[in-house]
Amino acid sequence: MKPRAPELEMLMTLAQGGDQRAYAQLLRQTARLLRPFLARQLPSNSALDDLMQEILISIHKARHTYDASRAYAPWAYAIARFRLLDFLRAHYADQLVHAEEWSEEIHSAADVTESALDYESIEQEIQKLPEKQSTILRLMHHQGLTAKQVAEHTGMNESAVKVAAHRAYKILRKILKP
């Protein structure tokens, strides 16, 4: 059974006032509220448990920012969504590193045939993109910067960096399509 929002808001207000029991109950009910949402997004239960801990810690650290005049559930979901995105970025970045290591092993093996599409041909296509898109892809994929770091480096806002990268990927897909 999902906790009702007014109950969560009351518990958060009591917790902000120093009521430890209300705070413990709030965290239990928040976990119950968020678990189904997270379970649909994650590859395993151990990942779910790890992420839930991170979310509850983030809620703990941000509890002073909660405004009692606003709904609790959207506030908690916003924190959960940001933690989920961070978790997925780290998870898939780690998988990418392992895939690149595995790829290097394959390419160094003598019995592997050459692909029609190699890194150099992709690099040449990236250089043909508009300068802004080329720079963004180079910073993100060659230097390993995040969209936020690229935004700081280029003076753009983070959303503009993501949009430009998406458009560049779209162009590359058309160019590199077999």
C-alpha positions, 0 to 999 in steps of 0.5 A: 500500500502506497503512503498517502501524500498528506501523511508524508507531508505531516511526517516531514513537518514533524521530522523537520521539528526534530521528531525522530520517530516521525523521521524514521517513519517518513524514510520507511514510507518514502522508500515504499513510495519510490521502490516501484518507480526505481524497480522499473528502471534498474537492472537488479535488486542489489542496484535498487537497494544501493540506489535507495540508500543514496536517495534516502541519504540525499533526502536527509541532506536536503530535508532543510530545503523542503517547503511544508506548503508544497507536496512532499511526493514530487519533492522526493521523486525529484531527488530520486530522479536525479539520483537515478540519473547519476546512478545510470550514468555511472553504471553505463559509463562503467560498462562502456569502459569495460566494453572499450577494454574488451574491444581493445583485446579483440582488435589486438587478436590476430584472428579478428577481421577488420570492420568496414567501419573503424575509429578513424572513419568515424573521427573523420565524419565527426570533423565534418560536423559543424564546429560546435557539434564536433567540439562537443562530441570530441570533449564528451567522447574523447576527453570524457567530459560530462555535458555539464563540464562541456557547458562550462568549457564552451560557455553554453548552457547544459541543455544546449550541449545536450541538444547539440550532441543529440543532433550530432548523433542523429547526423552521424547515424544517417552518415554511418548507416550501412 
